[in-house]
């Protein structure tokens, strides 16, 4: 192939081109959970994770910590940290060639929950070096069954993710009613009529089908256009001391009730009542039960929580600092 041909499907992969899977999906749609399933069942992978929050969390939730893993945090890959994508992919590729370096057969790129795939495609397809060394196999977009319709109503970012995807994955079907799943599926068929849809309950064969090279012709290059900023802000807090789950739960529930502009909370926390650290998740106003983590994923005793809000991060920081001592009795958290 000449330098000027836009890369096409994986079936035309040149020996020197590493396949790339782009994993996209709105905040809280379960990208890291799906990533872990893909890592367990698929070819050897390297992982590049982009997080909107200033304090990275997701890379610690990757089940296999021995794989080549890189994080781009503190901004969204489609806009604020877009320029970092090409150098990151170059570095991964260079490291791969070093003798003794861990080998892998593909890269999974997990985008921030607010990213539109379009500028990421643009970078992958337009950059001549990248398009010679990488082959975009598929864009997979996740959407959570219980909240998907609301998310699509509210956020153009979520609609863009669905529209640009080669395959759709409806996650959290075990938490949704059959009617919610049917309505969401109908909505997705409207937005992306030709795109295959899979469910999180579909089993291992669906996983294999999900990441198979997508058999389409040359991809159209996205039209270059001015990107508007996402209306989201991130606030990170550090807790120097372990916290009781009951107190933390009370604080987070109050935050979710009184600040409906908070779209997502995630964190890794040490609790006073549990030896191992836990992962904390809240999405669309719902706080999930803490998920135990292996102790080795956290190398220090510092707990971290990241809030993604459509409102002002400062207002949220003030609310947290005011509320904290009354409920917890301990010192206020450090905010970033
Ligand atoms: Zn962006």
Boltz pocket constraint, residues with backbone or C-beta under 6 A from the ligand:
constraints:
  - pocket:
      binder: B
      contacts: [[A, 76], [A, 77], [A, 78], [A, 79], [A, 80], [A, 114], [A, 115], [A, 116], [A, 230]]
      max_distance: 6.0
